[in-house]
């Protein structure tokens, strides 16, 4: 007799998609619904499990129009398949097993309406629906397992499905199934990380076991996405037996009001974790506003962070400000931030920064985000090579990396992906200083080696990792026996070094 599917043995039913290093269990969670728990202690840095996607495809509201339905490359050269009208970028993709399966399903099950749009419009709508159609191609067993996923409340109309129905006669059972899929994807899918300038559409995927991880604003895991879109879950700090295994659904450096609002809009819950309860956010003051009392140099903080209508008080002069006024200021901030862009020279508009500084202190998440963006971009854009940075900008990059790393550490995020990225860029700044001034190498050597080793341990294998991560570790990390001048050869001619490996 087949063993019934229960919460405890559910991971076994995902065995074709999951490779578990540590035993985990799905059980009821105090965070809400069901969660994933450790059956034994897990050490920081350990791989907990690997998850293959049940389905993956374009993220919601993708703005790019032409991308291949098979390999997801963005290209104006994409053309509609003569049979199903889905975009393909080459004969290879057109004849691939994935496209043939998709094409056969559409041709065999849906019929074009006589009043359907032009082929081009049909292709555009199909492109936005590809991830949903992929669910229709699943086996019956895989479809049955979808019933275990939590379903979100669909508040808005499924516009893309409505557009698809204007083009095709679609069986009612398919329409009902696609609506169910939309409610599942809404709260269970993960954004798949991607490398900048990879010329692929941004993707999301449904990962069966990962979907049971609840959210925490101080998660104890990080996600690593590999080249085949598998999702590796690593412990960012020690996890005790019985502890819940958590992930972060939002930006780690967002302030509490922004995180909580986004979680409610996208996942239908208000977070009440330790960080959200703390009005100082672990001492980082990411939510703080400047006191409205002009002579005062204090900061405004929410009295009860879990109450969206709470009063805010000054930590210096103790004045109280009603939430209506705070909401108005946050609305103004949102408008200003929406117009804030880094220009080609990595500068920010001074008039906007000056207006922002009227309302927010240096610790506010808006300024933290600006510093993060600058730290990562300085020396790493098409027009801004790190070897060509002025001494001032090189020092600025180092300072920005160190400051943002302190914020990440204060939040208790452990070895989060963001920490790995910042360590990589701090390493790059230090290595460039040593390249320019060889006499400084011995002084900087230890930190150069430590930062690239730690960055490598966090980022290795992730498709969004810097392309020269492994190369830098090999030549500038601990254990390299090459003389100093050969170590820095990588910084002068990375292409030549790559060809010798």
Residue, then its C-alpha position, 0 to 999 in steps of 0.5 A: x500500500x502506498x504511504x499517504x502523503x503527510x507533512x512529515x514525509x512530504x520531502x520524500x515526495x519531492x525526491x526527484x527535485x531535492x537532494x538533502x544534505x541534512x534531514x529536514x521536516x515540514x511542520x506547523x510554524x509559529x511564523x504562520x502556516x507551515x515551515x521547514x525545521x532542522x532535524x539536527x544541528x547545522x553548522x554555519x556555511x553548510x549546504x542544507x539541501x539542493x532544490x531543482x525548480x519544478x517550473x521556471x520562467x520570466x518574472x511577473x511584469x517583465x518589461x522586455x518584449x522579445x525574448x526566447x521562450x526556450x533559452x530566455x535570451x533577449x534579442x530583437x532577432x527572436x521570431x514566432x514559431x510557425x506552428x505555435x507562435x511562441x518566440x524562439x531565437x534560433x533553429x536550435x531553440x526551435x527544434x529543442x525538446x522543450x520547445x517541441x513539447x510546448x508547441x505540441x501542447x498549444x497546437x493540440x489543445x488550444x485553437x486560435x480565434x478568428x478575431x485574434x490579434x496579429x501574430x506579433x501580439x500573440x507572441x508577446x502575450x505567450x511570452x508573458x504566459x510561458x511560466x504558467x503554460x509550463x505548469x500545464x506540461x507537468x506530470x499528473x503526480x507533479x500537479x497533484x503535489x501543487x495542492x500542498x502549496x499555500x495559495x495566495x489571495x488574488x485581489x486583481x484580475x489575471x490580465x495576461x490570462x484574459x488577454x490569452x483567452x481573447x486569442x485562443x479558445x482555452x478549455x475551462x479546466x485549463x483556465x481554472x488550473x492557470x488561476x490556481x497556478x497564479x495563486x501558488x506562484x504569487x506567494x511561493x516563487x523565488x526570484x532567480x539571481x542573474x549576472x548583470x549584462x547576461x542578456x537574459x530575461x529575469x527569471x523566477x521559479x517554483x522550488x518545491x521544498x524551498x517554498x516551505x521556508x518561512x520569511x525572517x528579516x534576519x534569515x539563517x540561510x542564503x540562496x545560491x542559484x547555479x547555472x542549471x537554475x538549481x537552488x542551493x540552500x546554505x546556513x548563514x549561521x549555526x542552526x540548532x536542532x528544531x530551529x526553523x529554517x528561514x529565508x528573506x523575501x525582501x531586500x535585507x537593507x530595506x527599513x521595517x515599514x518598507x519590508x512589512x508593507x511589501x510582505x503584506x502586498x506580495x505575500x499577504x502577511x505582516x511580519x512580526x519578527x525580532x527585527x520588526x519589533x525593534x524600533x532601532x532595527x538592531x541599532x542600525x536605525x534604518x527607519x529613522x527620520x530627522x526630528x521635526x523640531x529644528x533645533x533638535x539633532x535627534x531622530x524620530x523612531x516608531x513607538x510600536x513598530x508593529x502598528x502601522x498607525x503608531x506615533x513616532x517619537x524623538x530619541x532626544x527631545x521626546x516630541x511625538x509625531x502622528x503617523x499621518x505626518x510620518x506617512x506624508x514624509x515617507x510618501x515624499x521620500x518615495x517620490x524623491x527616491x524614485x527620481x534618484x539615478x546614478x548618472x554615467x559618471x556615478x554621480x547623484x543629483x545634488x539637489x535631490x540629495x539635499x532635499x533628502x537630507x532635510x528629512x533623513x539621517x545618514x543611517x536611513x535605508x535610503x542613504x544606505x542603499x545609495x552607498x551600497x549601489x556606489x560601492x558595487x558600481x565604482x570601478x565595475x561598469x563598462x565606462x569605469x574600470x577600477x584601474x582608472x579610478x582616482x585615489x579619492x574614488x578608490x578610497x571612497x569605494x573601500x569606505x563604502x564597502x566597510x560601512x555597509x558591511x558594518x550595517x549587515x553585521x549589526x543586523x545579524x545576517x551572518x554570511x548572507x549573499x550581500x555580505x559576500x558581494x561586499x567582501x568581494x568589492x572590498x577585496x577589489x579595492x584593497x588589491x588595487x591599492x596594493x597593485x598601485x603601491x607594491x610597498x603596501x602589499x605586506x601591510x594589506x596582504x592578510x586582509x586581501x586574502x581573507x576578504x577574497x576567501x570569505x567572498x568565495x566561500x559565500x558566492x561560489x557557484x552562484x550564477x550572479x557571482x563576479x566572473x573573476x571570483x575564482x581567478x582572484x581567489x586563486x591568485x590573491x587568496x591564501x595559499x598562493x605560492x606565486x611571487x608578488x608581481x605574478x599575483x597582481x598579473x591578474x589585475x593587469x591582464x585578467x584575459x591572459x590569465x584566464x587563457x592559461x588556466 
